[in-house]
Amino acid sequence: INIVYIYIILSYFHLGKEEEEKKNMSLTNQTVWVVGGVGVVGRGITRGLLQLGATVIVNSRSADRLQQLQETLDYPEKLATVHGSLLPGKASYTAGRTIERTPLNHVVAHGAVRWWARPTPGVYDNIYEYKAGCDETYSLNIKADETLLNMRIEEFGINSSQLASLHLSAAQNLIPRLTGSNPTYTFVTGGSGRPGSERAAMGEINSHQVWGLSHAMRHELKDSRIICREIRVGLPVHEYEKNNEPVSEHIGDICAGLVSYPKDQGRLIKLDEFEDIENIMNEYEIKSNDQEKDLPHLMCE
């Protein structure tokens, strides 16, 4: 009986501590790198992390997109933008010169959530001129009239894995640099899979490759000190909740809440309906009005 009593008491204190961790969400003195942080979803993630007091690093090959991110968030003090690439062959230099100045505690790697966005029509000399609608697939540089049946196998092999290659390159260069007692790596992926979706076939293939990469990475890290999870978004990001906030900001709140609560190793969280967002925010006691500083909202179009 005494053993059972002691077990109950210990369990009570353990659960109490876990609940306290959820309620005391703060990322003060924590540094988070957001991969794919300059678009609509990336901005929502960056905003959510900043709201909880984190120092946030966002990189991009486009200086204009970094400047736009700073402007739309009203130049927050804790946002550090890095003009540089995490693509294979370039990620080591970008990560090395950035992290040598500050410790890195967490990574949120976002890719291809806004699955309908495409480059605007036109002829461009390079991919930086694309007006992509804030979807990471803009960087795939896929021809508008490209079809699978007329594509050379060599081209398919290269084009189908560009997004996964970027995220593997980011993981290989950022994970070994994670420090602190509870480092986390969170994938934020898109999951259209809806009839009539406007994503090009190659964009769809790329997004599924990132799913596979996330699954493999979560398995590989399951016994490590790094908590690796995935948030898979099936909702179109231009849809709004009842309070008229875009889904991108709910995603940002959830990301920040998960980063501040380093548990549930390997978990896959699917956000296919608005009810899923509500359920996850209730489970982790995430409130969008609990932030340390109210940053500007952005209504995506």
One Martini backbone bead per residue (centre of mass of N, CA, C, O) as a GRO file, in nm:
protein
  301
    1ILE     BB    1   0.058   0.062  -0.021
    2ASN     BB    2   0.298   0.259   0.001
    3ILE     BB    3   0.387   0.233  -0.293
    4VAL     BB    4   0.127   0.335  -0.422
    5TYR     BB    5   0.125   0.609  -0.282
    6ILE     BB    6   0.394   0.711  -0.395
    7TYR     BB    7   0.315   0.690  -0.693
    8ILE     BB    8   0.083   0.891  -0.684
    9ILE     BB    9   0.246   1.135  -0.588
   10LEU     BB   10   0.451   1.139  -0.822
   11SER     BB   11   0.242   1.163  -1.050
   12TYR     BB   12   0.125   1.432  -0.959
   13PHE     BB   13   0.389   1.598  -0.986
   14HIS     BB   14   0.441   1.533  -1.284
   15LEU     BB   15   0.178   1.650  -1.399
   16GLY     BB   16   0.214   1.931  -1.276
   17LYS     BB   17   0.476   1.998  -1.429
   18GLU     BB   18   0.362   1.962  -1.716
   19GLU     BB   19   0.142   2.180  -1.691
   20GLU     BB   20   0.338   2.412  -1.623
   21GLU     BB   21   0.495   2.406  -1.890
   22LYS     BB   22   0.253   2.484  -2.068
   23LYS     BB   23   0.186   2.764  -1.921
   24ASN     BB   24   0.515   2.853  -1.939
   25MET     BB   25   0.546   2.996  -2.218
   26SER     BB   26   0.887   3.046  -2.328
   27LEU     BB   27   1.168   3.207  -2.541
   28THR     BB   28   1.360   3.325  -2.367
   29ASN     BB   29   1.690   3.294  -2.463
   30GLN     BB   30   1.605   3.191  -2.753
   31THR     BB   31   1.707   3.033  -3.064
   32VAL     BB   32   1.554   3.055  -3.396
   33TRP     BB   33   1.538   2.879  -3.699
   34VAL     BB   34   1.384   2.977  -4.010
   35VAL     BB   35   1.285   2.782  -4.265
   36GLY     BB   36   1.101   2.951  -4.470
   37GLY     BB   37   1.038   3.281  -4.351
   38VAL     BB   38   0.919   3.492  -4.600
   39GLY     BB   39   0.638   3.416  -4.609
   40VAL     BB   40   0.331   3.379  -4.491
   41VAL     BB   41   0.397   3.136  -4.308
   42GLY     BB   42   0.676   3.228  -4.212
   43ARG     BB   43   0.570   3.482  -4.075
   44GLY     BB   44   0.385   3.341  -3.871
   45ILE     BB   45   0.614   3.190  -3.730
   46THR     BB   46   0.790   3.430  -3.656
   47ARG     BB   47   0.577   3.578  -3.490
   48GLY     BB   48   0.522   3.357  -3.276
   49LEU     BB   49   0.815   3.349  -3.164
   50LEU     BB   50   0.842   3.649  -3.087
   51GLN     BB   51   0.602   3.654  -2.886
   52LEU     BB   52   0.783   3.447  -2.689
   53GLY     BB   53   1.093   3.586  -2.702
   54ALA     BB   54   1.250   3.516  -2.943
   55THR     BB   55   1.523   3.460  -3.140
   56VAL     BB   56   1.516   3.521  -3.498
   57ILE     BB   57   1.613   3.334  -3.784
   58VAL     BB   58   1.628   3.450  -4.131
   59ASN     BB   59   1.659   3.319  -4.453
   60SER     BB   60   1.768   3.440  -4.788
   61ARG     BB   61   1.826   3.506  -5.134
   62SER     BB   62   1.627   3.751  -5.079
   63ALA     BB   63   1.646   4.076  -4.985
   64ASP     BB   64   1.353   4.172  -5.035
   65ARG     BB   65   1.208   3.960  -4.852
   66LEU     BB   66   1.349   4.044  -4.591
   67GLN     BB   67   1.250   4.336  -4.591
   68GLN     BB   68   0.947   4.269  -4.589
   69LEU     BB   69   0.946   4.122  -4.320
   70GLN     BB   70   1.038   4.357  -4.147
   71GLU     BB   71   0.809   4.553  -4.221
   72THR     BB   72   0.553   4.369  -4.140
   73LEU     BB   73   0.691   4.357  -3.828
   74ASP     BB   74   0.827   4.632  -3.742
   75TYR     BB   75   1.121   4.582  -3.666
   76PRO     BB   76   1.226   4.363  -3.477
   77GLU     BB   77   1.479   4.317  -3.251
   78LYS     BB   78   1.477   3.972  -3.270
   79LEU     BB   79   1.534   3.999  -3.581
   80ALA     BB   80   1.739   3.794  -3.799
   81THR     BB   81   1.871   3.858  -4.114
   82VAL     BB   82   1.984   3.635  -4.388
   83HIS     BB   83   2.190   3.654  -4.668
   84GLY     BB   84   2.121   3.323  -4.766
   85SER     BB   85   2.190   2.977  -4.821
   86LEU     BB   86   2.066   2.614  -4.779
   87LEU     BB   87   2.186   2.487  -5.002
   88PRO     BB   88   2.371   2.285  -5.151
   89GLY     BB   89   2.702   2.423  -5.089
   90LYS     BB   90   2.586   2.679  -4.882
   91ALA     BB   91   2.502   2.611  -4.586
   92SER     BB   92   2.768   2.609  -4.426
   93TYR     BB   93   2.828   2.910  -4.456
   94THR     BB   94   2.564   3.031  -4.348
   95ALA     BB   95   2.564   2.889  -4.071
   96GLY     BB   96   2.851   2.953  -3.969
   97ARG     BB   97   2.839   3.277  -3.981
   98THR     BB   98   2.589   3.290  -3.783
   99ILE     BB   99   2.642   3.089  -3.527
  100GLU     BB  100   2.913   3.214  -3.424
  101ARG     BB  101   2.734   3.457  -3.275
  102THR     BB  102   2.512   3.228  -3.190
  103PRO     BB  103   2.314   3.026  -3.037
  104LEU     BB  104   2.132   2.720  -3.108
  105ASN     BB  105   1.802   2.571  -3.017
  106HIS     BB  106   1.616   2.597  -3.286
  107VAL     BB  107   1.401   2.450  -3.552
  108VAL     BB  108   1.205   2.572  -3.836
  109ALA     BB  109   1.084   2.377  -4.118
  110HIS     BB  110   0.954   2.524  -4.406
  111GLY     BB  111   0.731   2.378  -4.675
  112ALA     BB  112   0.476   2.404  -4.896
  113VAL     BB  113   0.184   2.511  -4.790
  114ARG     BB  114   0.121   2.701  -5.031
  115TRP     BB  115   0.003   2.504  -5.288
  116TRP     BB  116  -0.123   2.720  -5.515
  117ALA     BB  117   0.117   2.873  -5.570
  118ARG     BB  118   0.252   3.081  -5.837
  119PRO     BB  119   0.403   3.205  -6.078
  120THR     BB  120   0.408   3.455  -6.270
  121PRO     BB  121   0.375   3.541  -6.569
  122GLY     BB  122   0.671   3.495  -6.766
  123VAL     BB  123   0.999   3.617  -6.833
  124TYR     BB  124   1.305   3.504  -6.675
  125ASP     BB  125   1.640   3.511  -6.581
  126ASN     BB  126   1.556   3.452  -6.274
  127ILE     BB  127   1.411   3.335  -5.975
  128TYR     BB  128   1.409   3.619  -5.817
  129GLU     BB  129   1.165   3.741  -6.010
  130TYR     BB  130   0.958   3.592  -5.880
  131LYS     BB  131   0.601   3.586  -5.815
  132ALA     BB  132   0.485   3.343  -5.581
  133GLY     BB  133   0.287   3.367  -5.328
  134CYS     BB  134   0.454   3.234  -5.085
  135ASP     BB  135   0.594   2.977  -5.219
  136GLU     BB  136   0.857   2.758  -5.216
  137THR     BB  137   0.808   2.650  -5.518
  138TYR     BB  138   0.933   2.888  -5.674
  139SER     BB  139   1.237   2.758  -5.665
  140LEU     BB  140   1.198   2.528  -5.891
  141ASN     BB  141   1.174   2.630  -6.185
  142ILE     BB  142   0.901   2.563  -6.335
  143LYS     BB  143   0.739   2.506  -6.605
  144ALA     BB  144   0.420   2.572  -6.698
  145ASP     BB  145   0.425   2.332  -6.945
  146GLU     BB  146   0.503   2.102  -6.771
  147THR     BB  147   0.533   1.747  -6.813
  148LEU     BB  148   0.581   1.419  -6.741
  149LEU     BB  149   0.577   1.289  -7.038
  150ASN     BB  150   0.808   1.522  -7.147
  151MET     BB  151   1.017   1.436  -6.936
  152ARG     BB  152   1.317   1.385  -6.843
  153ILE     BB  153   1.460   1.176  -6.622
  154GLU     BB  154   1.681   1.369  -6.529
  155GLU     BB  155   1.489   1.602  -6.458
  156PHE     BB  156   1.315   1.453  -6.255
  157GLY     BB  157   1.535   1.387  -6.048
  158ILE     BB  158   1.586   1.689  -5.984
  159ASN     BB  159   1.297   1.825  -5.951
  160SER     BB  160   1.168   1.619  -5.729
  161SER     BB  161   1.416   1.700  -5.494
  162GLN     BB  162   1.465   2.001  -5.414
  163LEU     BB  163   1.319   2.037  -5.139
  164ALA     BB  164   1.451   1.801  -4.987
  165SER     BB  165   1.742   1.896  -5.029
  166LEU     BB  166   1.718   2.156  -4.873
  167HIS     BB  167   1.626   2.021  -4.597
  168LEU     BB  168   1.869   1.837  -4.565
  169SER     BB  169   2.082   2.058  -4.567
  170ALA     BB  170   1.974   2.206  -4.321
  171ALA     BB  171   1.990   1.969  -4.119
  172GLN     BB  172   2.298   1.904  -4.150
  173ASN     BB  173   2.378   2.215  -4.052
  174LEU     BB  174   2.188   2.255  -3.781
  175ILE     BB  175   2.176   2.014  -3.585
  176PRO     BB  176   2.486   2.012  -3.490
  177ARG     BB  177   2.426   2.326  -3.366
  178LEU     BB  178   2.263   2.237  -3.137
  179THR     BB  179   2.167   2.369  -2.820
  180GLY     BB  180   2.103   2.273  -2.509
  181SER     BB  181   1.857   2.091  -2.327
  182ASN     BB  182   1.589   2.144  -2.554
  183PRO     BB  183   1.606   2.066  -2.852
  184THR     BB  184   1.447   2.151  -3.173
  185TYR     BB  185   1.269   1.996  -3.467
  186THR     BB  186   1.042   2.152  -3.704
  187PHE     BB  187   0.813   2.053  -3.928
  188VAL     BB  188   0.649   2.236  -4.205
  189THR     BB  189   0.387   2.112  -4.400
  190GLY     BB  190   0.223   2.023  -4.692
  191GLY     BB  191  -0.135   1.892  -4.761
  192SER     BB  192  -0.335   1.880  -4.992
  193GLY     BB  193  -0.503   1.640  -5.142
  194ARG     BB  194  -0.711   1.800  -5.328
  195PRO     BB  195  -0.953   1.848  -5.523
  196GLY     BB  196  -0.844   2.091  -5.752
  197SER     BB  197  -0.570   2.155  -5.719
  198GLU     BB  198  -0.303   2.395  -5.831
  199ARG     BB  199  -0.074   2.220  -5.817
  200ALA     BB  200   0.187   2.112  -5.945
  201ALA     BB  201   0.316   1.809  -5.986
  202MET     BB  202   0.605   1.879  -5.880
  203GLY     BB  203   0.513   2.009  -5.618
  204GLU     BB  204   0.379   1.754  -5.504
  205ILE     BB  205   0.627   1.572  -5.503
  206ASN     BB  206   0.801   1.749  -5.319
  207SER     BB  207   0.618   1.743  -5.067
  208HIS     BB  208   0.634   1.430  -5.028
  209GLN     BB  209   0.938   1.419  -4.981
  210VAL     BB  210   0.927   1.578  -4.715
  211TRP     BB  211   0.766   1.375  -4.563
  212GLY     BB  212   0.981   1.152  -4.577
  213LEU     BB  213   1.203   1.310  -4.438
  214SER     BB  214   1.058   1.356  -4.172
  215HIS     BB  215   1.014   1.062  -4.097
  216ALA     BB  216   1.315   0.981  -4.097
  217MET     BB  217   1.411   1.195  -3.890
  218ARG     BB  218   1.230   1.111  -3.653
  219HIS     BB  219   1.351   0.828  -3.636
  220GLU     BB  220   1.658   0.902  -3.606
  221LEU     BB  221   1.588   1.098  -3.334
  222LYS     BB  222   1.429   0.929  -3.107
  223ASP     BB  223   1.714   0.884  -2.915
  224SER     BB  224   1.765   1.178  -2.880
  225ARG     BB  225   1.791   1.516  -2.766
  226ILE     BB  226   1.614   1.572  -3.018
  227ILE     BB  227   1.311   1.719  -3.093
  228CYS     BB  228   1.106   1.566  -3.348
  229ARG     BB  229   0.863   1.727  -3.564
  230GLU     BB  230   0.527   1.754  -3.725
  231ILE     BB  231   0.349   1.990  -3.933
  232ARG     BB  232   0.048   1.924  -4.119
  233VAL     BB  233  -0.101   2.115  -4.379
  234GLY     BB  234  -0.442   2.106  -4.526
  235LEU     BB  235  -0.504   2.396  -4.519
  236PRO     BB  236  -0.586   2.670  -4.663
  237VAL     BB  237  -0.427   2.978  -4.596
  238HIS     BB  238  -0.672   3.175  -4.700
  239GLU     BB  239  -0.826   3.088  -4.467
  240TYR     BB  240  -1.065   3.164  -4.209
  241GLU     BB  241  -1.154   3.236  -3.910
  242LYS     BB  242  -1.383   3.379  -3.706
  243ASN     BB  243  -1.157   3.607  -3.621
  244ASN     BB  244  -1.000   3.669  -3.905
  245GLU     BB  245  -0.758   3.487  -3.896
  246PRO     BB  246  -0.507   3.347  -4.033
  247VAL     BB  247  -0.367   3.040  -4.049
  248SER     BB  248  -0.068   3.131  -4.030
  249GLU     BB  249  -0.097   3.229  -3.726
  250HIS     BB  250  -0.173   2.961  -3.603
  251ILE     BB  251   0.080   2.815  -3.686
  252GLY     BB  252   0.270   3.000  -3.527
  253ASP     BB  253   0.154   2.940  -3.246
  254ILE     BB  254   0.205   2.633  -3.254
  255CYS     BB  255   0.507   2.637  -3.297
  256ALA     BB  256   0.579   2.795  -3.041
  257GLY     BB  257   0.450   2.596  -2.842
  258LEU     BB  258   0.626   2.349  -2.918
  259VAL     BB  259   0.906   2.472  -2.869
  260SER     BB  260   0.833   2.532  -2.555
  261TYR     BB  261   0.746   2.206  -2.572
  262PRO     BB  262   0.981   1.942  -2.533
  263LYS     BB  263   0.786   1.702  -2.657
  264ASP     BB  264   0.678   1.448  -2.838
  265GLN     BB  265   0.844   1.249  -2.991
  266GLY     BB  266   0.770   1.223  -3.340
  267ARG     BB  267   0.531   1.393  -3.395
  268LEU     BB  268   0.222   1.405  -3.583
  269ILE     BB  269   0.055   1.702  -3.700
  270LYS     BB  270  -0.275   1.749  -3.815
  271LEU     BB  271  -0.419   2.020  -4.033
  272ASP     BB  272  -0.740   1.985  -4.187
  273GLU     BB  273  -0.900   2.147  -3.968
  274PHE     BB  274  -1.012   2.380  -3.753
  275GLU     BB  275  -1.045   2.176  -3.520
  276ASP     BB  276  -0.745   2.100  -3.503
  277ILE     BB  277  -0.643   2.370  -3.405
  278GLU     BB  278  -0.811   2.384  -3.148
  279ASN     BB  279  -0.711   2.118  -3.018
  280ILE     BB  280  -0.406   2.188  -3.001
  281MET     BB  281  -0.436   2.452  -2.839
  282ASN     BB  282  -0.566   2.308  -2.598
  283GLU     BB  283  -0.355   2.089  -2.533
  284TYR     BB  284  -0.114   2.330  -2.509
  285GLU     BB  285  -0.225   2.604  -2.419
  286ILE     BB  286  -0.275   2.799  -2.669
  287LYS     BB  287  -0.247   3.160  -2.699
  288SER     BB  288  -0.265   3.443  -2.904
  289ASN     BB  289  -0.292   3.654  -2.631
  290ASP     BB  290   0.007   3.576  -2.469
  291GLN     BB  291   0.201   3.770  -2.564
  292GLU     BB  292   0.458   3.997  -2.509
  293LYS     BB  293   0.411   4.111  -2.812
  294ASP     BB  294   0.227   4.295  -3.038
  295LEU     BB  295   0.213   4.207  -3.356
  296PRO     BB  296   0.149   4.232  -3.666
  297HIS     BB  297  -0.093   4.164  -3.878
  298LEU     BB  298  -0.174   3.933  -4.159
  299MET     BB  299  -0.360   3.932  -4.450
  300CYS     BB  300  -0.415   3.695  -4.664
  301GLU     BB  301  -0.492   3.659  -5.028
   0.00000   0.00000   0.00000
